[in-house]
Each structure stands twice: as structure tokens, then as C-alpha cells.
Amino acid sequence: MKKQDVRSQKTVKVKTAVKTPAGPQLAFKRKNYILLGAGLLTIIAGFISLSAGSITLAPILLVAGYCVLIPLALLLK
């Protein structure tokens, strides 16, 4: 068997481009974080109101936080 000379072999470098997946991406901007914070504060205020005994204001705050503000923060671009 012959020994191959490593120095005589040519190496070829191949550059490959790294492609990012073409799926949906979350890109939060400042207004998304503001809406998310407002939603969390509304939910906290709703639970505080619920613990104080309010049966009218607490559900309104909780529904507004969970069903309006948090989804808006996640969906708006």
C-alpha cells in the first residue's frame, strides 16, 4: 500500500450560507411591551379588586386583561 502525501492533496473550502427558517417570528417592539405591561397590571388590579369583594369591577378588569390587552400585545406588529 502506498502512503498518501497529505501535502500534495488540495483542499477545497466551500462556503455555505446559513439560512434562517422562513416561519413566523416574534418581533416585540416597544408598544408590544407597553401593552403587555398594561395587561399584567390590569389583571393584577382585577385580582386585588376581587379579593376586596368587588363582584362587578373585578370580572371586567380580568376579562379586559386576559381577553383584550394580552392578545393585542402578542398579535400587533
C-alpha positions, 0 to 999 in steps of 0.5 A, a space after each residue: 500500500 502506498 502512503 498518501 502525501 497529505 501535502 500534495 492533496 488540495 483542499 477545497 473550502 466551500 462556503 455555505 450560507 446559513 439560512 434562517 427558517 422562513 416561519 413566523 417570528 416574534 418581533 416585540 417592539 416597544 408598544 408590544 411591551 407597553 401593552 403587555 405591561 398594561 395587561 399584567 397590571 390590569 389583571 393584577 388590579 382585577 385580582 386585588 379588586 376581587 379579593 376586596 369583594 368587588 363582584 362587578 369591577 373585578 370580572 371586567 378588569 380580568 376579562 379586559 386583561 386576559 381577553 383584550 390587552 394580552 392578545 393585542 400585545 402578542 398579535 400587533 406588529 
